[in-house]
Amino acid sequence: MPPNDSPKRPPVRAARAEDGHLLRELHGVTLAQILDYLVAKLGFPGLAARISINCFSIDPSTKSSLTFLRRTPWARAKVEELYVELRAAERT
């Protein structure tokens, strides 16, 4: 059997500091609030363009997206990372 030549995904950076604590931008913010912010800012099409997840591109809704993100740590980490990036960009 030939070796798997598919490109490896880069490691998912959790939205945590080096000491393991949540970043300041995430303190006290629920996943629902993060998703609401991102949908208001980018819309589901913008989210699907930045993060390739079917729950953002195929019949998207907040409820189905939250269900998926709560059960899928790598997807949640990507959403949290995007949130932190956008919030940090607002400050500069």
C-alpha positions as CSV (number, residue, x, y, z in Angstrom):
1,M,0.0,0.0,0.0
2,P,1.5,3.4,-1.0
3,P,2.2,5.9,1.8
4,N,-0.4,8.6,2.5
5,D,0.8,11.6,0.5
6,S,-2.0,13.9,1.7
7,P,-0.7,17.2,3.1
8,K,-0.7,17.3,6.9
9,R,-2.8,19.9,8.6
10,P,-0.9,22.4,10.6
11,P,-1.4,21.9,14.4
12,V,-4.5,23.7,15.8
13,R,-3.4,26.4,18.2
14,A,-5.8,26.6,21.0
15,A,-6.7,30.1,22.1
16,R,-4.6,29.7,25.2
17,A,-1.5,31.4,26.5
18,E,1.7,29.4,27.0
19,D,0.9,28.8,30.6
20,G,-2.4,27.1,29.6
21,H,-4.7,29.9,30.7
22,L,-7.4,31.2,28.3
23,L,-6.5,34.4,26.5
24,R,-7.9,37.6,27.9
25,E,-10.2,38.0,24.9
26,L,-12.0,34.7,25.8
27,H,-12.4,35.3,29.5
28,G,-16.0,35.2,30.4
29,V,-17.2,34.9,26.8
30,T,-19.4,31.9,25.9
31,L,-19.2,29.9,22.7
32,A,-22.6,31.2,21.7
33,Q,-21.4,34.8,22.2
34,I,-18.3,34.1,20.1
35,L,-20.4,32.6,17.3
36,D,-22.9,35.5,17.4
37,Y,-20.1,38.0,17.1
38,L,-18.5,36.2,14.2
39,V,-21.8,35.8,12.3
40,A,-22.6,39.5,12.9
41,K,-19.1,40.5,11.7
42,L,-18.6,38.0,8.8
43,G,-21.9,36.2,8.2
44,F,-22.0,32.5,7.6
45,P,-20.5,32.8,4.1
46,G,-17.5,34.7,5.5
47,L,-17.0,32.1,8.2
48,A,-17.2,29.3,5.7
49,A,-14.6,31.1,3.6
50,R,-12.2,31.5,6.5
51,I,-12.8,28.1,8.2
52,S,-13.8,25.2,6.1
53,I,-16.5,23.6,8.2
54,N,-19.7,22.2,6.7
55,C,-21.9,23.6,9.4
56,F,-21.0,27.1,8.2
57,S,-21.6,26.4,4.5
58,I,-24.4,23.8,4.2
59,D,-27.7,25.1,5.6
60,P,-26.0,27.1,8.4
61,S,-27.7,28.0,11.6
62,T,-26.5,29.1,15.0
63,K,-28.0,26.1,16.8
64,S,-26.4,23.4,14.5
65,S,-23.1,25.2,14.5
66,L,-23.0,25.4,18.3
67,T,-23.9,21.7,18.5
68,F,-21.0,20.8,16.2
69,L,-18.5,23.1,17.8
70,R,-19.2,21.9,21.3
71,R,-18.6,18.3,20.1
72,T,-15.5,19.0,18.0
73,P,-12.5,20.5,19.8
74,W,-10.4,21.2,16.7
75,A,-13.2,23.2,15.1
76,R,-13.9,25.1,18.3
77,A,-10.2,26.0,18.6
78,K,-10.3,27.4,15.1
79,V,-13.4,29.5,15.8
80,E,-11.9,30.8,19.1
81,E,-8.6,31.6,17.3
82,L,-10.5,33.6,14.6
83,Y,-12.4,35.4,17.3
84,V,-9.2,36.3,19.1
85,E,-7.7,37.6,15.9
86,L,-10.6,39.8,15.0
87,R,-10.9,41.2,18.6
88,A,-7.2,41.9,18.6
89,A,-7.4,43.7,15.2
90,E,-10.2,45.9,16.6
91,R,-7.8,47.1,19.4
92,T,-5.1,48.3,17.0
